[in-house]
Amino acid sequence: MTSAIPESELVRKVFTLRLMDLPPNVFETKRSMLRWFCLSFGLLSENESRSTILDVLDAFFSLQLSKKVSPTTKELLSHLKASERKIDEKLLRYHLKRLIDVGLVERRKGKLSFAADPRSDRADIVAGFNHNIGLPVQNSVQSVSVVLGKLAEKYSK
């Protein structure tokens, strides 16, 4: 019988952030920016050839930002199929769950949208990212720094 690690209940979210170069050619196409974002945000692994998450995010950006629609999962699936991107509903739901779990996307009354900053315009995805991802990451770094300082004190005695 395996027992849970007692500290596991303290974990609220897991972020994977990679420190990456940002060369000018990243900005040449939407696809290269999506790939860079997914790689830096841990949604893709280095040298990963699968691109489903890129297709999902591309469709989501298109509906949310270009068409000003907060889609349902079914509408997102229809949009993907209309743009000839092969993805089954189970895989789409998997990627959406990942985006929701990390705090990039939220679901309200069945509609999906980028997670917003409650103090900013809901359409400001950068403010939403900074609030839902940036602040928790900063808080985590601060907590790690405090513990590291306390460790240094304990070991110096």
C-alpha positions as CSV (number, residue, x, y, z in Angstrom):
1,M,0.0,0.0,0.0
2,T,1.4,3.3,-1.0
3,S,0.8,6.4,1.1
4,A,0.6,9.9,-0.2
5,I,3.6,12.2,0.4
6,P,2.3,14.5,3.1
7,E,3.5,17.6,1.3
8,S,1.6,16.8,-1.9
9,E,-1.5,18.5,-0.4
10,L,0.5,21.8,-0.4
11,V,1.0,21.8,-4.1
12,R,-1.6,24.1,-5.8
13,K,-0.3,24.4,-9.3
14,V,2.7,23.2,-11.3
15,F,4.4,25.5,-13.8
16,T,7.1,24.7,-16.2
17,L,8.9,27.8,-17.4
18,R,11.9,27.6,-19.6
19,L,14.4,30.5,-19.9
20,M,14.7,30.7,-23.7
21,D,16.3,33.1,-26.2
22,L,13.8,35.1,-28.1
23,P,15.4,35.6,-31.6
24,P,13.7,38.1,-34.0
25,N,12.6,35.2,-36.4
26,V,10.2,33.9,-33.7
27,F,7.9,36.9,-34.6
28,E,7.8,36.0,-38.4
29,T,4.7,33.8,-38.2
30,K,1.9,33.1,-35.8
31,R,2.9,29.4,-35.8
32,S,6.5,30.2,-34.7
33,M,5.2,32.4,-31.9
34,L,2.8,29.7,-30.8
35,R,5.6,27.1,-30.8
36,W,7.9,29.4,-28.9
37,F,5.2,30.2,-26.3
38,C,4.3,26.5,-25.9
39,L,8.0,25.5,-25.5
40,S,8.8,28.3,-23.0
41,F,5.6,27.7,-21.0
42,G,6.2,23.9,-20.8
43,L,3.3,22.9,-23.0
44,L,5.7,21.3,-25.5
45,S,9.0,19.5,-24.9
46,E,12.2,20.3,-26.7
47,N,12.4,18.4,-30.0
48,E,8.7,17.4,-29.8
49,S,7.3,16.9,-33.2
50,R,3.6,16.6,-32.2
51,S,1.8,19.8,-32.9
52,T,-1.7,19.2,-31.5
53,I,-1.4,21.7,-28.7
54,L,-0.3,24.3,-31.4
55,D,-3.5,23.5,-33.4
56,V,-5.6,23.8,-30.3
57,L,-4.1,27.1,-29.2
58,D,-4.2,28.5,-32.8
59,A,-7.9,27.7,-33.0
60,F,-8.5,29.1,-29.5
61,F,-6.6,32.4,-30.3
62,S,-8.5,32.7,-33.6
63,L,-12.0,32.3,-32.0
64,Q,-11.2,34.3,-28.9
65,L,-9.2,37.2,-30.3
66,S,-10.1,37.4,-34.0
67,K,-13.8,36.4,-33.9
68,K,-14.4,37.6,-30.3
69,V,-16.1,34.3,-29.4
70,S,-15.7,32.4,-26.2
71,P,-16.2,28.9,-27.6
72,T,-17.6,25.7,-26.1
73,T,-15.5,22.6,-26.5
74,K,-17.8,21.5,-29.4
75,E,-17.4,24.8,-31.2
76,L,-13.7,24.6,-30.8
77,L,-13.8,21.1,-32.2
78,S,-15.9,22.2,-35.2
79,H,-13.5,25.1,-35.9
80,L,-10.6,22.7,-35.8
81,K,-12.3,20.3,-38.2
82,A,-13.4,23.1,-40.5
83,S,-9.7,24.2,-40.8
84,E,-8.8,20.6,-41.7
85,R,-7.0,19.9,-38.4
86,K,-7.5,16.3,-37.4
87,I,-8.1,16.0,-33.7
88,D,-10.5,13.9,-31.8
89,E,-12.6,15.2,-29.0
90,K,-10.8,13.2,-26.3
91,L,-7.5,14.7,-27.2
92,L,-9.0,18.2,-27.4
93,R,-10.4,17.8,-23.9
94,Y,-7.0,16.6,-22.7
95,H,-5.3,19.7,-24.0
96,L,-8.0,22.0,-22.7
97,K,-7.7,20.5,-19.2
98,R,-4.0,21.1,-19.3
99,L,-4.6,24.8,-20.3
100,I,-7.3,25.2,-17.5
101,D,-5.2,23.4,-14.9
102,V,-2.2,25.7,-15.5
103,G,-4.4,28.8,-15.3
104,L,-4.2,30.0,-18.9
105,V,-7.8,29.2,-19.8
106,E,-10.9,29.2,-17.8
107,R,-14.4,27.7,-18.4
108,R,-17.5,29.6,-17.4
109,K,-20.9,28.2,-18.0
110,G,-19.5,25.9,-20.7
111,K,-17.7,28.7,-22.5
112,L,-13.9,28.8,-22.7
113,S,-11.9,32.0,-22.5
114,F,-8.4,33.1,-21.6
115,A,-8.2,33.5,-17.8
116,A,-8.6,37.1,-16.9
117,D,-7.2,39.5,-14.3
118,P,-10.2,40.5,-12.3
119,R,-8.9,44.1,-12.2
120,S,-8.4,44.5,-15.9
121,D,-10.3,44.2,-19.2
122,R,-11.3,40.6,-19.8
123,A,-9.8,40.8,-23.3
124,D,-6.4,41.8,-22.0
125,I,-4.7,38.3,-22.2
126,V,-1.3,39.7,-21.1
127,A,-2.8,41.1,-17.8
128,G,-4.6,37.7,-17.3
129,F,-1.4,35.8,-17.8
130,N,0.5,38.1,-15.4
131,H,-2.2,37.7,-12.8
132,N,-2.9,34.0,-13.1
133,I,0.6,32.8,-13.9
134,G,3.1,35.6,-13.2
135,L,2.0,36.4,-9.7
136,P,1.9,32.8,-8.5
137,V,5.3,32.2,-10.0
138,Q,6.7,35.3,-8.3
139,N,5.1,34.2,-5.0
140,S,6.7,30.7,-5.4
141,V,10.1,32.2,-6.1
142,Q,9.7,34.4,-3.0
143,S,8.7,31.4,-0.8
144,V,11.7,29.4,-2.1
145,S,14.0,32.3,-1.3
146,V,12.6,32.6,2.2
147,V,13.2,28.8,2.8
148,L,16.6,29.0,1.3
149,G,17.5,31.9,3.6
150,K,16.3,29.9,6.6
151,L,18.2,26.9,5.5
152,A,21.4,29.0,5.2
153,E,20.8,30.2,8.8
154,K,20.2,26.7,10.1
155,Y,23.3,25.2,8.4
156,S,25.5,28.1,9.5
157,K,24.9,27.4,13.2
